[in-house]
Amino acid sequence: MSYHDDYDFVREAVLTHIQNLFQEIEAEAVMSHQEKYALLEDAFHNATDVGELKVAFDQWYSDHADDLALEIEADELWDQAVSGEEGSIDSYTSDDDYDFEDEEEEEFEEEEEE
């Protein structure tokens, strides 16, 4: 086997292995999310009014927020859902909305006050 054949073999072996690993991770995440969704459905099934739905949601959120890694509070997520606001996964899992310019302005104002 020549160097070029080794290169091609190793390259493909690593790429295939990583692709398979990612697919396995994605499949496990999908299964986990489906299970968490089913738990929320079950919790809602026992609720008899909107107040109980909210209590069930808050408890479900408290139990699963760490696993889901949603960087949004339960009340805000609830309000978005009830108001019909459409959010994207980016709005739940990143700091993209953080306005660094506002932070810099606040720091500048504090320095001026001193």
Beta strands, then each sheet from edge to edge (+ up, - down):
end
